[in-house]
Amino acid sequence: MLEPPTRTAMSTDANSVDAPRMPAPAPEPACPLCGGARFVRVTADPQDPRFGHPVPCRCAAIEDPEERRERLLRYSRLGPLRRMTFERLNRAGRSDEPSEQGHYAEAVAIAERYAEHPEGWLILTGAHGRGKTHLAAAIANHAIDEGRPALFLTVADLLDMLRAGYDEDAEDDYERVLEQVRSAPLLILDDLDGYSETAWAREKFLQIISHRFNALLPTVFTGVHPPDESEARLASRLTDPGVTQQIELGAEVGPRFFAVGAMGRDQLGRFALDQFDPSGRGLRGESRRNLEGAFRLAKHWAAEPDGWLVFLGANGCGKTHLAAGIAAERLAAGDAVAFANVPDLLDELRATFAPGSTERFDHRFRRLLDAPVLILDDLGAQQTSAWAEEKLYQILNHRHLQRTPTIVTTNCELKAMEPRIASRLADLQTSTVYQITAPDYRTGAPA
């Protein structure tokens, strides 16, 4: 069996000190037949046509309807997504285009039919902000309102639950969690793109998917990327026309520039590359040649972004100006760009866990993972914690594996950083690292 590694999948990190644990359902007396699940499997014989199909346990038949509804809500793990119903759905979607509004209304109708008679698999794909999670949660909520169980999990939370099951003091052991997810009468897995960070995650996830595929258990997936772009073994199941139907909800909507911190779209104009003076304040000799080299490198990367560009140097040496200038160039070329000051970014990610937060952690985090161009400014200035280091590692590891264009600025030496992060920043196959030795670009004396 593959051993579960240190947490690397995008997640809410339920075991970390900075992020809160997901509250477990209140304990209930377990039925000797179903163990509290309220449904049982008809047969364990894989040759039997009824294999894998759950049926209500006898204990469910004598349950009070209101108690059943409350139990189903606890079981579902929907939490605040309980409000995402078909009744609260904007059936025209978020686009002003009539054709897209009609397409979204058709997608809602398909989801409603599936909610009434969940059979096979339903896959909802499309860019962030297109309503995938709302449709998926509405299917789960409809099942609960009809008195039927539905389990809603993000893929990252599912993998976290499985990892946590190995702990000696785990509330739910690994085998129980695995069986609950494998055999759920209706399973909704949100954010399919978060499953493939490690070999262990891929293998565990595929075990669950293969079981549900073979048993034809109703399952709903959401994801950004089309199912045929998944890992081959998973794609073969997600694209089987005899089992699955797919709803494509459309491309990215919203601004192409995503900023965390003070570097908003308006500020980029003040940091254009053609306004960068590589002579600094009358620099001469090696200091001037060094800054001119950084400027040439930035101009070249902005014209042809490839791999990573890492600028090292003291405060005020021009790192942020060059990074912002590159961002402006790529926006003008049509790319979507995310520009994040690292301390501000970590503060905003933590804030998504606060009660009343209007944004989900996984949505904001996924936006950073998938940004066509990502700029992480002032890496190393953040207050360090195990949770912060893990989130930064997850972002950088994901983009390193994909070799996605990324710029990092820091005033720290690489050897002083967390080793996993440092090794990716220094990878000669991916990164160009440039040390800016010029003095403070704003106030430094000529050198």
Secondary structure, 3 states (H helix, E strand, C coil): CCCCCCCCCCCCCCCCCCCCCCCCCCCCCCCCCCCCCCEEECCCCCCCCCCCCEEECHHHHCCCHHHHHHHHHHHHCCHHHHHCCCCCCCCCCCCCCHHHHHHHHHHHHHHHHHHHCCCCEEEEECCCCCCHHHHHHHHHHHHHHCCCCCEEEEHHHHHHHHHHCCCCCCCCCHHHHHHHHHHCCCEEEECHHHCCCCHHHHHHHHHHHHHHHHHCCCEEEEECCCHHHCCHHHHHHHCCCCCEEEEECCCCCCCCEEEECCCCHHHHHHHCHHHCCCCCCCCCHHHHHHHHHHHHHHHHHHHCCCCEEEEEECCCCCHHHHHHHHHHHHHHCCCCEEEEEHHHHHHHHHHCCCCCCCCCHHHHHHHHHHCCEEEEEEECCCCCCHHHHHHHHHHHHHHHHHCCCEEEEECCCHHHCCHHHHHHHCCCCCEEEEEECCCCCCCCCCC
